[in-house]
Every structure is written in structure tokens, then in C-alpha cells.
């Protein structure tokens, strides 16, 4: 203890230090959970191959998708196998035309095709002010809701297309575990702030005798 100083805690100092510790630990825990969620998603990612015919009239364009700094759409089309329910294929990205009044022309391979990709339970959900209206242009797509809307028998999952017949779409999917290290780094940073708040509370509790 420094000469001439004594440990006399101030209530307001410790209240602030405690509040800071709680807040920083909560933020650190949230970042840790996000990292774990991405690890779990990567572990559950299943590579699949399906054969069927694209139902092009049911194609949906997911709006506000960026690639290499350009605005565009992700193209989702149901694929009907010979037997069983159809599955929604996220076929890839296409650049938007210069005017919003026009939609891009989608090249859909005819006849039976073989598609390889990754199975996923859902597509990323974009924030929207209201539910997406019926029609080809949407913000989000839920498989169960789309099955009810169209009357199609659909699987409850999606497939992110990896390979198949050429169609001009970009399939540069991010790794499912991308960002794990970033979340872990942020978590460590928030936990460090919690320790710092505690140390400051102790330091500010020393006052001249």
C-alpha cells in the first residue's frame, strides 16, 4: 500500500465497477456463444448430391445481396427429384440490373440435372420492416411457409449449390466457421475490460489517510 494512503472503498466507485464487470462479462459470453454456434454449424454441414428437374416458374430472388461490392440477388429454385418432395436450391448470386424496375434474366438448366452442395437448415435472415410479399422478389424465404404458399411438397431444408451445369451464377459461399477467431478475439477483449473495471475500482478505493 502506498505511504499515506488507506483502503477506503467508495460506494459509487464499486457500483460502477460492478456494473462494468457484469456488462463486459455478458458481452464476452455473447461473443463466446456466437463462436460456438459457428463451430456447431460447420460440424453439422453435410455435403449432398441430388438429381432432379428445376421448377423454374417457382424461382425466388432474395434481394439486397452483395458480392465484390456489387448489389444483386441470390437465386433460389425448387428442384423436383424423381421421387419425393422437392428441395429448395440456393443456386448462387447474380448482379442486379441498373434499374430496380428490371429483374435479371436467370439461366435455368432444362431437364434432369445433378446438383452438388451443402445442406443447411435455413438461409441467413435479413432484417425487413414487414413480411416479404408473395412474388419472385423477396428479402427472406422460409421453406415451410413457401410450401404452404405454393402448394409444393418441399423438404424443410435448403441446399447451397456447389457445382452443377453452368448457369452463369456466382457460388462463392463463405465458410460456415468464418468469423470464429474474430468472435473469440472480441470475447477476450470484453473479458479484459471486465478485469480492468475491477482493477480501477480497487485503485480508486485508495485515499489519503
Kinemage of the C-alpha trace (Angstrom):
@kinemage 1
@onewidth
@group {chain A} dominant
@subgroup {mainchain}
@vectorlist {calphas} color= white
{ca unk a 1} P 0.000 0.000 0.000
{ca unk a 2} L 1.431 3.464 -0.854
{ca unk a 3} L 2.576 5.503 2.150
{ca unk a 4} L -0.071 7.934 3.362
{ca unk a 5} L -2.934 6.060 1.687
{ca unk a 6} L -5.566 3.754 3.110
{ca unk a 7} L -8.100 1.455 1.501
{ca unk a 8} L -11.468 3.181 1.862
{ca unk a 9} L -13.896 1.989 -0.840
{ca unk a 10} L -16.407 4.471 -2.254
{ca unk a 11} L -19.869 3.075 -2.850
{ca unk a 12} L -20.304 4.783 -6.225
{ca unk a 13} L -16.903 3.518 -7.427
{ca unk a 14} L -17.740 -0.084 -6.636
{ca unk a 15} L -21.233 0.270 -8.078
{ca unk a 16} L -19.762 1.431 -11.388
{ca unk a 17} L -17.046 -1.234 -11.298
{ca unk a 18} L -19.616 -3.974 -10.621
{ca unk a 19} L -21.914 -2.728 -13.372
{ca unk a 20} L -18.980 -2.601 -15.790
{ca unk a 21} L -17.870 -6.127 -14.878
{ca unk a 22} L -21.366 -7.526 -15.375
{ca unk a 23} L -21.829 -5.760 -18.711
{ca unk a 24} L -18.403 -6.713 -20.084
{ca unk a 25} L -18.719 -10.348 -18.979
{ca unk a 26} L -22.168 -10.551 -20.602
{ca unk a 27} L -20.730 -9.200 -23.875
{ca unk a 28} L -17.839 -11.637 -23.664
{ca unk a 29} L -20.220 -14.538 -23.079
{ca unk a 30} L -22.308 -13.469 -26.089
{ca unk a 31} L -19.240 -13.456 -28.351
{ca unk a 32} L -18.239 -16.873 -26.986
{ca unk a 33} L -21.698 -18.265 -27.803
{ca unk a 34} L -21.503 -16.846 -31.344
{ca unk a 35} L -18.161 -18.581 -31.873
{ca unk a 36} L -19.594 -21.862 -30.591
{ca unk a 37} L -22.673 -21.531 -32.829
{ca unk a 38} L -20.446 -21.189 -35.886
{ca unk a 39} L -18.356 -24.180 -34.863
{ca unk a 40} L -21.530 -26.239 -34.430
{ca unk a 41} L -22.853 -25.099 -37.812
{ca unk a 42} L -19.610 -26.106 -39.524
{ca unk a 43} L -19.678 -29.520 -37.837
{ca unk a 44} L -23.265 -30.133 -38.954
{ca unk a 45} L -22.702 -29.050 -42.543
{ca unk a 46} L -23.475 -32.039 -44.738
{ca unk a 47} L -22.338 -32.456 -48.324
{ca unk a 48} L -25.134 -33.797 -50.544
{ca unk a 49} L -25.822 -34.640 -54.183
{ca unk a 50} L -29.343 -34.527 -55.622
{ca unk a 51} L -30.756 -35.278 -59.063
{ca unk a 52} L -33.961 -33.774 -60.405
{ca unk a 53} L -35.592 -31.119 -62.542
{ca unk a 54} L -35.654 -27.421 -61.690
{ca unk a 55} L -39.150 -25.932 -61.294
{ca unk a 56} L -38.130 -22.597 -62.791
{ca unk a 57} L -41.554 -20.925 -62.502
{ca unk a 58} L -41.197 -21.049 -58.707
{ca unk a 59} L -37.809 -19.277 -58.699
{ca unk a 60} L -37.351 -16.662 -55.964
{ca unk a 61} L -34.806 -13.831 -55.909
{ca unk a 62} L -33.510 -12.845 -52.479
{ca unk a 63} L -32.872 -9.095 -52.562
{ca unk a 64} L -30.027 -6.953 -51.205
{ca unk a 65} L -27.244 -9.499 -51.591
{ca unk a 66} L -23.756 -8.066 -52.125
{ca unk a 67} L -20.809 -9.683 -53.871
{ca unk a 68} L -17.473 -7.942 -54.504
{ca unk a 69} L -19.118 -4.632 -53.638
{ca unk a 70} L -21.907 -5.064 -56.195
{ca unk a 71} L -25.641 -5.317 -55.458
{ca unk a 72} L -27.546 -8.344 -56.634
{ca unk a 73} L -29.764 -11.264 -55.782
{ca unk a 74} L -29.439 -14.852 -54.625
{ca unk a 75} L -31.412 -17.232 -56.843
{ca unk a 76} L -33.458 -19.955 -55.133
{ca unk a 77} L -35.258 -22.566 -57.259
{ca unk a 78} L -37.038 -25.785 -56.188
{ca unk a 79} L -35.529 -28.988 -57.594
{ca unk a 80} L -38.007 -31.834 -58.081
{ca unk a 81} L -36.439 -35.309 -57.827
{ca unk a 82} L -37.988 -38.328 -59.492
{ca unk a 83} L -39.463 -39.474 -56.174
{ca unk a 84} L -40.320 -37.477 -53.040
{ca unk a 85} L -40.608 -33.842 -52.101
{ca unk a 86} L -38.770 -31.052 -53.892
{ca unk a 87} L -35.882 -29.228 -52.242
{ca unk a 88} L -35.076 -25.521 -52.426
{ca unk a 89} L -31.675 -24.918 -54.031
{ca unk a 90} L -29.840 -21.657 -53.391
{ca unk a 91} L -28.168 -21.650 -56.781
{ca unk a 92} L -25.933 -18.600 -56.334
{ca unk a 93} L -25.640 -14.857 -56.852
{ca unk a 94} L -26.429 -12.700 -59.889
{ca unk a 95} L -25.783 -8.989 -60.356
{ca unk a 96} L -28.795 -6.675 -60.346
{ca unk a 97} L -29.619 -4.650 -63.498
{ca unk a 98} L -29.004 -0.914 -63.408
{ca unk a 99} L -32.657 -0.126 -62.732
{ca unk a 100} L -34.764 -1.666 -59.987
{ca unk a 101} L -37.715 -1.935 -62.365
{ca unk a 102} L -35.999 -4.805 -64.188
{ca unk a 103} L -35.156 -8.236 -62.824
{ca unk a 104} L -32.135 -10.149 -64.090
{ca unk a 105} L -32.553 -12.917 -66.642
{ca unk a 106} L -31.900 -16.275 -64.980
{ca unk a 107} L -30.481 -19.169 -66.982
{ca unk a 108} L -32.037 -22.378 -65.629
{ca unk a 109} L -30.690 -25.676 -66.997
{ca unk a 110} L -33.547 -27.721 -68.531
{ca unk a 111} L -34.243 -31.399 -67.978
{ca unk a 112} L -32.735 -33.617 -65.319
{ca unk a 113} L -29.630 -32.217 -63.626
{ca unk a 114} L -27.280 -33.351 -60.883
{ca unk a 115} L -26.551 -30.775 -58.176
{ca unk a 116} L -23.855 -30.991 -55.524
{ca unk a 117} L -23.887 -28.757 -52.490
{ca unk a 118} L -24.202 -28.346 -48.756
{ca unk a 119} L -27.342 -28.994 -46.776
{ca unk a 120} L -28.431 -26.198 -44.439
{ca unk a 121} L -31.472 -25.892 -42.189
{ca unk a 122} L -32.130 -22.258 -43.107
{ca unk a 123} L -30.828 -19.335 -45.101
{ca unk a 124} L -29.483 -16.178 -43.415
{ca unk a 125} L -32.373 -13.969 -42.326
{ca unk a 126} L -32.271 -10.344 -43.440
{ca unk a 127} L -33.915 -7.609 -41.394
{ca unk a 128} L -37.105 -6.379 -43.051
{ca unk a 129} L -39.849 -3.943 -41.944
{ca unk a 130} L -42.641 -6.407 -42.783
{ca unk a 131} L -43.141 -9.914 -44.064
{ca unk a 132} L -41.944 -10.491 -47.629
{ca unk a 133} L -44.816 -10.209 -50.120
{ca unk a 134} L -45.713 -13.057 -52.439
{ca unk a 135} L -43.840 -12.927 -55.718
{ca unk a 136} L -40.394 -13.634 -57.112
{ca unk a 137} L -38.607 -10.788 -55.292
{ca unk a 138} L -38.225 -11.189 -51.504
{ca unk a 139} L -36.000 -10.422 -48.553
{ca unk a 140} L -36.272 -13.822 -46.846
{ca unk a 141} L -37.542 -17.292 -47.617
{ca unk a 142} L -38.862 -19.889 -45.201
{ca unk a 143} L -39.252 -23.407 -46.650
{ca unk a 144} L -42.390 -24.316 -44.677
{ca unk a 145} L -44.139 -21.013 -45.437
{ca unk a 146} L -43.209 -21.232 -49.118
{ca unk a 147} L -44.574 -24.788 -49.300
{ca unk a 148} L -47.927 -23.590 -47.940
{ca unk a 149} L -47.962 -20.625 -50.317
{ca unk a 150} L -47.189 -22.588 -53.495
{ca unk a 151} L -48.770 -25.927 -52.643
{ca unk a 152} L -45.472 -27.681 -53.368
{ca unk a 153} L -44.305 -30.590 -51.266
{ca unk a 154} L -40.944 -29.273 -50.035
{ca unk a 155} L -38.204 -30.573 -47.804
{ca unk a 156} L -37.667 -28.493 -44.674
{ca unk a 157} L -34.032 -27.740 -45.564
{ca unk a 158} L -32.125 -25.866 -48.277
{ca unk a 159} L -29.103 -26.799 -50.361
{ca unk a 160} L -26.343 -24.294 -51.131
{ca unk a 161} L -25.321 -25.324 -54.637
{ca unk a 162} L -21.629 -26.030 -55.044
{ca unk a 163} L -21.496 -27.499 -58.543
{ca unk a 164} L -23.747 -28.472 -61.432
{ca unk a 165} L -24.487 -27.416 -65.007
{ca unk a 166} L -23.145 -23.946 -65.932
{ca unk a 167} L -25.701 -21.175 -65.436
{ca unk a 168} L -23.632 -18.005 -65.002
{ca unk a 169} L -24.345 -17.693 -61.252
{ca unk a 170} L -21.651 -16.961 -58.661
{ca unk a 171} L -21.337 -19.570 -55.910
{ca unk a 172} L -18.732 -18.038 -53.626
{ca unk a 173} L -20.201 -19.181 -50.323
{ca unk a 174} L -18.471 -18.105 -47.082
{ca unk a 175} L -17.104 -20.865 -44.859
{ca unk a 176} L -19.619 -21.716 -42.111
{ca unk a 177} L -16.908 -21.365 -39.470
{ca unk a 178} L -15.769 -17.969 -40.811
{ca unk a 179} L -15.503 -15.450 -38.002
{ca unk a 180} L -14.874 -17.911 -35.161
{ca unk a 181} L -11.474 -16.383 -34.378
{ca unk a 182} L -12.939 -12.880 -34.602
{ca unk a 183} L -15.643 -13.732 -32.037
{ca unk a 184} L -13.044 -15.322 -29.745
{ca unk a 185} L -10.867 -12.210 -30.023
{ca unk a 186} L -13.811 -9.955 -29.154
{ca unk a 187} L -14.705 -12.197 -26.214
{ca unk a 188} L -11.159 -11.918 -24.833
{ca unk a 189} L -11.321 -8.151 -25.256
{ca unk a 190} L -14.584 -7.851 -23.297
{ca unk a 191} L -13.276 -10.123 -20.513
{ca unk a 192} L -10.156 -7.924 -20.327
{ca unk a 193} L -12.361 -4.856 -19.903
{ca unk a 194} L -14.148 -6.617 -17.025
{ca unk a 195} L -10.809 -7.209 -15.272
{ca unk a 196} L -9.806 -3.596 -15.940
{ca unk a 197} L -13.032 -2.318 -14.375
{ca unk a 198} L -12.293 -4.350 -11.258
{ca unk a 199} L -8.703 -3.093 -11.082
{ca unk a 200} L -9.837 0.520 -11.461
{ca unk a 201} L -12.359 0.004 -8.679
{ca unk a 202} L -9.571 -1.162 -6.377
{ca unk a 203} L -7.179 1.638 -7.364
{ca unk a 204} L -9.800 4.368 -6.877
{ca unk a 205} L -10.610 2.972 -3.425
{ca unk a 206} L -7.221 4.078 -2.051
{ca unk a 207} L -7.415 7.530 -0.491
{ca unk a 208} L -5.076 9.704 1.540
{ca unk a 209} L -5.173 8.791 5.198
